[in-house]
Amino acid sequence: MERYAFDTLFPDHQTAIADLRRADTEFDEICRDYQLLCDEFLSMNSEPGSHSYQFACDIRDTLDGLRDEILQSLRRAGKM
């Protein structure tokens, strides 16, 4: 579960992420979406049986996609 926590996402690039979030509202929105979904995912895993397995898989897939978008944005901005 920890691999999804936002503060562990690209730990060597936290300053670049913060800078880009301030400069790019679309990137900031992607990061906010990731954080909200991550929080939901972590909380639902603390309540076993509260959601279906498929729902958890869908959330993981979406988190993976958002993580990829963050990575691509960092690369485009020359931050990686």
Secondary structure as UniProt FT lines:
FT   HELIX           2..4
FT   HELIX           6..8
FT   HELIX           11..13
FT   HELIX           14..23
FT   HELIX           25..45
FT   TURN            48..49
FT   HELIX           53..76
FT   TURN            77..78
//
